[in-house]
Amino acid sequence: MRASWPIYGVQPTTDWKSCSWHLEYKLLLALYVDDFKMAGPMEHMPHMWKMIREHILMGDPQMLDRFLGWSQTPEEARQRPYE
């Protein structure tokens, strides 16, 4: 899948092989085994999910509540200071 990202305007990151960046939409995409994660401005996410789902059979996107064994609610994420 990583090789086909450029057709979406997404470029691979150099340091994290499972992550890619969409410069125009300011979206970070992570692919881990069978999970897609997306972070960035909410207004661009539906369009990016639609493009991805045109080529990959997958369920509806859901809010992230767990990633790599770590749980956090959106409210907790907003309250957590960056270190």
N, C-alpha and C positions, 0 to 999 in steps of 0.2 A: 504494500500500500504506500509506503514512504516514497517509492520512486514515482508514483503517479500524483503526488501532492501538487507539483507545479501547475497542473491543469486547473486547479482551483485558485491559483495565485498564492499558494502557501509555499513557504521556503523552509527546508529543514534547518534546525539549529545546529551549531557546530559542537556544542558541549554536551547536550543531552540528546542522545540518538532517538529517544521515543517522543521527542517534542518537536513541533513545527510552529512557525509564526506567519500570520497573514498580515502583511504590512499595511494594506489599505484599511482593513476592518479592525486592526489592532486586536486580533484574536490569537490566543495561545491554544494550540491543540496538542493533546497528549494521547498516544495510543499505547495501551498496555495490555497485552494478550488479546482479550476480546472486548476491552473497554475503551471507549472514546471519552475524553474529557475535554471540555472547552471552557476557556476563561476569557473575559473581556467585556466590552460594551454589549449589554443585552440587546440593543436594537439591531445588531448585526448577526446575532446567533441564529434566528430562524432561517435566514437566507443561506448561511453556511451549512446548517443541518440539512436543508433541502438539497443542496448540491451534493453533499456526501451521500444522502439517502437515494439519490438517483442512480448510484452505482453499487451500493451496498445494502443488502436486506438487513434491516435492524428495527428494533422497537422504537417507540417514541422517546425522545430525550426526557430525562428527569433531572430534578435538582440534585446536586451532589450532596450526599450525606456521609459517604465513606470513600476513602481512597487509600490504597495500599495499607489497609488495616487501621487507618486513623479516621475517627468520626468527628464531625464538627457541623454545627448548624450554621446557616447564613448569618444569624444574629451573633453567634459566637465569633465568627470570622470578622465581622465589622467591629466588634469590641476589642479584638486582640491587637495590641500595638505591634508594629513592625520592629524587629530587633536588628 
